[in-house]
Amino acid sequence: MAYAGEIASLATALCWASNSVFFTLAGRRVGSQTVNGGRLFVALGMLILVHRLAFGAWFPFHAGAQRMVPLAISGLIGFALGDGLLFEAFLLLGARVAMLLMTLSPVFSVLLAWVFLGQTLSWAKIAAIAATLAGIAWVVGWGTGGELNERPKHWVLGVLLGAGGAMGQSIGLLLSERGMSGGFNTISANLIRVLAGTLAISVWFILRGNFLDYAARMKDLRASGFIFIGALTGPVIGVGLSLYAITHTSMGVAATLMSLSPVILLPISIGVFRERVSPVAWAGTALSIVGAVGLFWV
């Protein structure tokens, strides 16, 4: 189908906008770490069942080390580390501003390709990166009702965490693209990534001695419901669509279209969180999106 990758990328943006809302609501009740671990366990169960129904096997053991290693590292960085940082940013900054920071993902993708793959970085791309960064700085610094000046440490930490989440997504996509080369199935790839992320975060919880504490928090039925819906729209459907997208269009175009989540979140933030979105925030969001899109059209 024509533009299948682009359509999947846009659907991914919609999924990520939705799950950011549900994970923010859950995080306010049980904490970001509980959300990060809980949604991975839920997603892992869903994906194992889907894989069994689709392929008659519980796990893609046939993948081989050349695929499993980059996909597993991708899951560890993307799910356990990158998303963990992002979920904490949700609580500190709110879903809208935290997801706006994910606009940095295309920027990081370009910079990583420049550093590690030797791809050129033209003045036009540098200008697009500058526009993206300027838009984000505009929203965080002047489009949030003065909160930056009132709680600087709170917001600085949130911005650093959100940027870390964006970097994790970029590295995860690069490694996923390598692991899926040659037409490897997206469901199998997603299962490998989620399993690696789940194992990594479980080991971390056990070493810290709070695994049972986080598990007990899942007794909050409302939070568990939010986590279930978020896992379905995020690690299961959303990530599956993102993996499909990067194999059916260029990673740059896919990452750019996926970064439209902040635009989708603007009306959601107004309706769900009763957030006042200033004209400055609208303008800054638009500027960052234009910069991100421009990265792959200049």
N, C-alpha and C positions, 0 to 999 in steps of 0.2 A: 504494500500500500504506500502511495506517495506520502511523504512527510510523516511516516510512522514514528520515526525517532523524535521529531519535533512535537508531535501530538503527545507522545509518552512523556516528554519533558514538561510540557504544560500541565499534564495530569499529575505529574510528580509534585510540581509547585503547589497545586491545589491540595494534595494529600499532606504535604509538609506544613502548609498553613493550618490545616485542620488539626493535625496531631500536635502542633505547637500549642494550640489552645487547650486541648485536653490534658497534655502533659503539664502545662502551667497550672491548671486547676487542680490536678492531682498533686503536684509538687507543693502547693500551698498547704495541703492537708497532711502529707506524709514525708515531705522532703525530696530533694532532687535525686539523691543516691538511691532511695527506694524506688523511685520512678524509673531510673535508668536500669536497675537490675530487674525489677518486676516486668517491665515491658519486653525485655530480652527473653525471659523465661516464657512469657505468654507467646511471643513471636516464634520462639523455637518450637514449642508444641504445635502451633498452627502449621509451620513450614514442614515439620516432619510428617504430619498427617497429609498435607497437600502433596508432598513428594511421594509418599506411599501410594496415594490414589492415582497420581499422574503417571508414575513410572514403575510401580510395583516393588519399589525398594525403599527402605527407611532412610538411606543415606547414599550419596554418590561416591561409593568407594572406588569406582572406576576412574575417577578424575585424575589420579596420579599426582606425584609431588610437584611437577612443574606448574600445575594449576592450583593445587591445594595450598602451597606455601604462600604465593602472593595474595590469594583470596583470604587466607586465614590472617595474614598480617594486616590486610585491608580491613577485615572485621574487627581486629583488636584495636587498630588506630581509629577507625571510623566510629564504631559502636561504643567500645569500652572507654576510650579516652576522649575523642572528639565530641561525642554526644553527651558525655558526662559533663564536660565543660559548658556545652550549650545549655543543658538543663539548669545548671546553676545560674547561668546568665538570664534564663527565663525568669527566675525568681528575683534577681537583682534589678533587671531592666524592664521586665514585661515582655510578652511574646512578640509584640510589634518591633520594638527596638532591637531585641536579641536577633530576630530573624533578619532584620535589616543588615546586621553585621555579617550575616551569611552571604550577603552580596560580595563580600571579600573573596569568596571561593573562586570565582572566575579570575580574579586578580592573582590569587595565589597559584592557580593552575598555569597562568601565563608565565609567572615568575619561575615556577618549578621547571617548566619546559625550557625556559631560557637558561637556567643554571645547569640542569642535568641533561637536557637533550640538545643543547646548543642552538635552539631556535632563536631567530633574531627578534629584537625588541625595538620596533620603529618608534619614531617620535610621536606618531599618531596613537600608537598603543600606550605610550607613556602618558599622553594627554588624556586618554580614556581612563587609565588607572587613576590619574589625578582627579578627574571628575567624580569617579566612584568614591574615592576617599573623602573628597570635599563634601559630597552629599551626605555621607555617613557622619562626618564631623559636624555638619550643619544641624542635622537632626539631634544628635546626642548632645551637642553643646548649647543649641539655642531653640530647639523645637520641642523641649520636654518640660515646659513650664518652669524653667529656672531650677530644676532639681539638681542639675550638675553643680551649680554653685553652692547649693544647700548641703549636699552630701557627696563631696568630691571623691572620697575613698570608695564609697559604695559604687559609684558610677564608673570610676576608673577600673576597679576590679571586674565589674560586669563587662566592660568593653574588652578587657584583656581576655576574659573567659570566652566571650562571643567570638573574638578573632581566632582564638585557639580552636574553637569548634569549626570555624570555616576552614582553617588549615587542615584539620583532621579530615574534613569532607574531601578536600582537594587531593590529599595524599591517598585517601581511600579509593577515590575514583580512578586515579592513575594506576594503582595496583590492581583494581578490579578489571580495568580494561586489559591489562597484561594477562591476568589469569583467565579471562574469557576469550582470548584470541582464538580464532579458528572455529567459532560458532558454538561454544560451550553454553549449555542451557542456563537461562537466568534464574530459574527456580533452584536448581542445584547449586549455582554459585551463591545465591542469597543464603541458602541453608548452611553452606560452609562458613560464610562470613558471620552469620548470627551465632552459630555454634562456637566459633572462636571468641567472639565478643562475650558470650555468656560464660564460657569457661574462665576467661580472663577476669571478668568482674566478680565471679564467684570466688576465685582464689584471693582476690584483693579483699573481699569482705571477710573471708575466713581468717586471713592473716591479721586483719584489724580486730578480729574477735566480735564483730557486730552482725554477722550473717543472720543469726536467729532474731536479733532485734529488728532488722529490716524486714524479715519475713513476717514477723508479728504485726508490723504496721499494715500489711496487706489485708488485715481483718477489717479495715475501713472499707466498707462495701462501696461507698460512693467513689472513693479514690480508686479502688480496684476496677470499677466500671469505666472510669475515665482512662485508666491505664490500658484496659482491654481494647477500647475503641481506638486509642492512640497507637497501640501496637499493630492493630489491623490496618490502619491508614498509613502508618509509618514504616516500621521494619518489614512488614509483609507486603502490602500493596505498593506503598510509595517507593521503597528501596528496589522492589522488583521492577517497577516501571523505570526507575533511574538506570538500572543495569541494562534493561532492554534499550533504553534511549541511547546510551553511549556505544551500543553495538549497531545502531541503525542511523546514527548521524555523528558528526564530529563531537569530540568531548567538549570542545569550546562552545559550540552552539548549544549542546545539552546543558552544560553548566550555567550558561547565560539564561536560558529559558527557565531553568529550575530556580534561578535567583529572583523570580518574579513573586515569590511568596509574600514579601513585605507589602506589595501592592494589594494582594488579595486580603492581607491582614488588616489593612486600614479600616474598611467598613466593619470587619469582625471586631476589632478593638473597640470601635464606637458602640456596637450593639451588645457585645458580651461583657466587656470589662468597663463599659461606661467611661471610656478614656476620652479626654478632650484632645483631639488631634488638631494642632494649630496649622495655619497656612504655611508656616515655615517648615513644619514636619512634612506636609504634602509636597512642598517644593523640593526639600532635601531628598526625600524618597525618590521623587521623579528624576532628580539629577544623578543619584547613585545608580538607578536602573539604566538610564541613558548611557552612563559610563560603562557599565557592565556589558550592555548590548554592543556598545561601540568597540569593545575589545576585539570582537570577532568579525567586525564588518569594516575595519580600517586596515 
